[in-house]
Amino acid sequence: MNPEYLKSLRCPVSKKPLRYDAEKQELISDEAQLAYPIRDGIPILLKEQARPLSAS
């Protein structure tokens, strides 16, 4: 994922920056505790498509 592109993305729920998890191909919102999938190189920034982060 292009770092410059990543800087421009925000969580649609919290409006905070996202961090990239290369292993899982997800964008993580620590604030909203959601993980947004990346499919075919395209971030899917829809709350309905995000998975909740497990409490650990």
N, C-alpha and C positions, 0 to 999 in steps of 0.2 A: 504494500500500500504506500503510495506516494506521501511522504511526510508533509508536504505543503498542502496537499488535498485534505489530509487528515486534520490539519489545523483549522480548516474552514468548517468542518462538520461539528454539529452540536446534537445533543440528545433532544429529541422532540418533547420529552416529558419534563426534564429538569432544565433544559437550555444550557447545560454545562458541556465542556469539551468531553470527547470520548477518547478512550485509549484502545489501541489495536492489539488483539491477541492473535498473532500469526499462526500459532499451533492450531487453534480452534476456528480460525477464520471468522472472527467476530469482532465487533466494536463494543466495548464495555462502557457502561455508564455507572460509575461507582456511586454517584449521587442518587440515581433512581433504582440502583440494584437490578439493572437489566442488561442483557447481552443481545445485541442486534446481529443477525447473520449477514455474512457477505456471500452472495451467490454469483458465480461467474464474474467475480471482480466488482460486483455492484453491491454497495451497502443497502440493506433493506431497513430503512429507518421508520418502521411502522410499529407502534406499541403492540398491535395485535400479533406481529411476527416475532417479537422479542421474547426471550425466555428469562424467567426470573433467576437471579443468581442465588445459589444455595447459601444458606447461612453457615459460614465456617469460621 
